């Protein structure tokens, strides 16, 4: 089992930009909803939609 930390920093759905330094989560656009800003409470621990960024 991998002990890789599943944070927004290494998630394929994180996109730098938006209203905060933390970026936006693009997962929601894949299900037809608006993208959401990544909050400080989530950025370091990730969420249930986390998926490893390609090439890492």
GUBADO-448060 format. One record per atom (N, C-alpha, C): x, y, z; atom name. Coordinates in steps of 0.05 Angstrom, whole numbers. Layout:
+--------+--------+--------+----+
!     px !     py !     pz ! at !
+--------+--------+--------+----+
!      X !      Y !      Z ! CA !
...
+--------+--------+--------+----+
//
This chain:
+--------+--------+--------+----+
!     px !     py !     pz ! at !
+--------+--------+--------+----+
!     17 !    -24 !      0 !  N !
!      0 !      0 !      0 ! CA !
!     18 !     25 !      0 !  C !
!     11 !     45 !    -15 !  N !
!     26 !     70 !    -17 ! CA !
!     21 !     88 !      7 !  C !
!     42 !    101 !     17 !  N !
!     38 !    120 !     38 ! CA !
!     40 !    149 !     28 !  C !
!     35 !    152 !      2 !  N !
!     36 !    178 !    -11 ! CA !
!     14 !    196 !      1 !  C !
!     21 !    221 !      7 !  N !
!      2 !    240 !     18 ! CA !
!    -17 !    249 !     -4 !  C !
!    -42 !    247 !      1 !  N !
!    -62 !    254 !    -19 ! CA !
!    -72 !    283 !    -15 !  C !
!    -55 !    302 !    -21 !  N !
!    -62 !    330 !    -18 ! CA !
!    -69 !    342 !    -45 !  C !
!    -81 !    366 !    -44 !  N !
!    -87 !    380 !    -68 ! CA !
!    -63 !    386 !    -85 !  C !
!    -39 !    389 !    -72 !  N !
!    -15 !    396 !    -86 ! CA !
!     -6 !    375 !   -106 !  C !
!    -14 !    350 !   -102 !  N !
!     -7 !    329 !   -122 ! CA !
!    -31 !    316 !   -134 !  C !
!    -53 !    331 !   -135 !  N !
!    -78 !    321 !   -146 ! CA !
!    -82 !    331 !   -175 !  C !
!    -91 !    314 !   -192 !  N !
!    -94 !    322 !   -220 ! CA !
!   -116 !    344 !   -224 !  C !
!   -134 !    347 !   -205 !  N !
!   -155 !    366 !   -207 ! CA !
!   -148 !    394 !   -197 !  C !
!   -124 !    398 !   -185 !  N !
!   -116 !    425 !   -176 ! CA !
!   -106 !    441 !   -200 !  C !
!   -116 !    465 !   -202 !  N !
!   -107 !    483 !   -223 ! CA !
!   -100 !    510 !   -210 !  C !
!    -75 !    518 !   -213 !  N !
!    -67 !    544 !   -201 ! CA !
!    -82 !    566 !   -215 !  C !
!    -93 !    584 !   -199 !  N !
!   -109 !    606 !   -209 ! CA !
!   -134 !    610 !   -192 !  C !
!   -152 !    626 !   -201 !  N !
!   -175 !    632 !   -185 ! CA !
!   -170 !    654 !   -165 !  C !
!   -186 !    655 !   -144 !  N !
!   -185 !    677 !   -125 ! CA !
!   -164 !    673 !   -103 !  C !
!   -153 !    649 !   -101 !  N !
!   -133 !    645 !    -79 ! CA !
!   -108 !    633 !    -90 !  C !
!    -86 !    635 !    -74 !  N !
!    -61 !    623 !    -81 ! CA !
!    -63 !    593 !    -84 !  C !
!    -82 !    581 !    -70 !  N !
!    -85 !    552 !    -69 ! CA !
!    -97 !    541 !    -95 !  C !
!   -109 !    557 !   -111 !  N !
!   -120 !    549 !   -136 ! CA !
!   -149 !    540 !   -135 !  C !
!   -157 !    527 !   -157 !  N !
!   -185 !    517 !   -158 ! CA !
!   -184 !    487 !   -163 !  C !
!   -206 !    474 !   -154 !  N !
!   -210 !    446 !   -159 ! CA !
!   -227 !    443 !   -184 !  C !
!   -216 !    429 !   -204 !  N !
!   -231 !    426 !   -229 ! CA !
!   -247 !    400 !   -231 !  C !
!   -248 !    385 !   -209 !  N !
!   -264 !    360 !   -209 ! CA !
!   -293 !    366 !   -216 !  C !
!   -304 !    387 !   -204 !  N !
!   -332 !    392 !   -207 ! CA !
!   -341 !    398 !   -235 !  C !
!   -323 !    409 !   -252 !  N !
!   -330 !    413 !   -280 ! CA !
!   -333 !    387 !   -295 !  C !
!   -320 !    365 !   -285 !  N !
!   -323 !    339 !   -298 ! CA !
!   -350 !    327 !   -293 !  C !
!   -365 !    338 !   -274 !  N !
!   -392 !    327 !   -269 ! CA !
!   -413 !    349 !   -275 !  C !
!   -405 !    369 !   -290 !  N !
!   -424 !    389 !   -300 ! CA !
!   -430 !    411 !   -280 !  C !
!   -413 !    415 !   -260 !  N !
!   -417 !    437 !   -240 ! CA !
!   -395 !    457 !   -242 !  C !
!   -398 !    479 !   -228 !  N !
!   -377 !    500 !   -228 ! CA !
!   -353 !    491 !   -212 !  C !
!   -329 !    498 !   -221 !  N !
!   -305 !    493 !   -206 ! CA !
!   -306 !    508 !   -179 !  C !
!   -291 !    498 !   -159 !  N !
!   -292 !    511 !   -132 ! CA !
!   -263 !    518 !   -124 !  C !
!   -262 !    541 !   -109 !  N !
!   -236 !    548 !    -97 ! CA !
!   -228 !    527 !    -77 !  C !
!   -202 !    522 !    -76 !  N !
!   -191 !    503 !    -56 ! CA !
!   -187 !    519 !    -30 !  C !
!   -197 !    509 !     -8 !  N !
!   -195 !    523 !     17 ! CA !
!   -171 !    514 !     33 !  C !
!   -161 !    531 !     51 !  N !
!   -137 !    523 !     67 ! CA !
!   -142 !    498 !     84 !  C !
!   -166 !    493 !     91 !  N !
!   -172 !    469 !    108 ! CA !
!   -170 !    443 !     92 !  C !
!   -171 !    444 !     66 !  N !
!   -171 !    420 !     49 ! CA !
!   -144 !    416 !     35 !  C !
!   -130 !    438 !     28 !  N !
!   -107 !    436 !     10 ! CA !
!    -86 !    416 !     19 !  C !
!    -80 !    413 !     44 !  N !
!    -59 !    395 !     53 ! CA !
!    -68 !    367 !     58 !  C !
!    -94 !    362 !     60 !  N !
!   -104 !    335 !     64 ! CA !
!   -119 !    323 !     41 !  C !
!   -128 !    339 !     22 !  N !
!   -142 !    328 !     -1 ! CA !
!   -171 !    321 !      6 !  C !
!   -184 !    307 !    -13 !  N !
!   -212 !    300 !     -9 ! CA !
!   -218 !    273 !    -22 !  C !
!   -243 !    265 !    -21 !  N !
!   -251 !    239 !    -32 ! CA !
!   -249 !    238 !    -63 !  C !
!   -245 !    260 !    -76 !  N !
!   -243 !    261 !   -105 ! CA !
!   -214 !    260 !   -115 !  C !
!   -194 !    259 !    -96 !  N !
!   -166 !    260 !   -102 ! CA !
!   -158 !    239 !   -123 !  C !
!   -142 !    248 !   -142 !  N !
!   -131 !    230 !   -162 ! CA !
!   -102 !    239 !   -168 !  C !
!    -83 !    221 !   -169 !  N !
!    -55 !    228 !   -172 ! CA !
!    -50 !    243 !   -198 !  C !
!    -35 !    265 !   -196 !  N !
!    -28 !    281 !   -219 ! CA !
!     -9 !    264 !   -237 !  C !
!    -14 !    265 !   -263 !  N !
!      3 !    250 !   -282 ! CA !
!     32 !    260 !   -281 !  C !
!     51 !    241 !   -283 !  N !
!     79 !    248 !   -283 ! CA !
!     91 !    253 !   -256 !  C !
!     77 !    246 !   -235 !  N !
!     89 !    249 !   -209 ! CA !
!     92 !    223 !   -195 !  C !
+--------+--------+--------+----+
//
